[in-house]
C-alpha cells in the first residue's frame, strides 16, 4: 500500500523523543480525527499500546504511525511537521484534503472523497 502520510525531519525527531519517554509497551502514535469546533474536525494524537482491527500501520523512518481505517482518506497525502513559533511548539498536519478552516484555527473541513 502506498504511504498515506509522511514526516518532516523535525516531526521525526520530535516523535522519536516522545516515544522514548512514552509508557512501556507503546507501539507507536495514532493519528486520527474527531468531531470538533465550528468547522467539523480536529486532529488527535495518542500513544498506542494495543492495535485494533480498524488500525492501519505505517512504518516511517523507524516510527509506527497508526491511522484508523475510517480516517485514511481524510489523511491521505498529509505530512506531519513539528513547528516552533516563539515559545509555542506544535505537531502540525499539512493536509491537502482540508478545504476550509475555522477562523480560530480549532477545526477544519475535509473534501468529500
Secondary structure, DSSP 4 states (H G I P E B T S, - for coil): ---SEEE-HHHHHHHHHHHHTSPTT--EEEEEEEEETTTEEEEEEEEESS--TTEEEEEETTEEEEEEGGGHHHHTTEEEEEEEETTEEEEEEE-TTEEEE-TTSS-EEE---
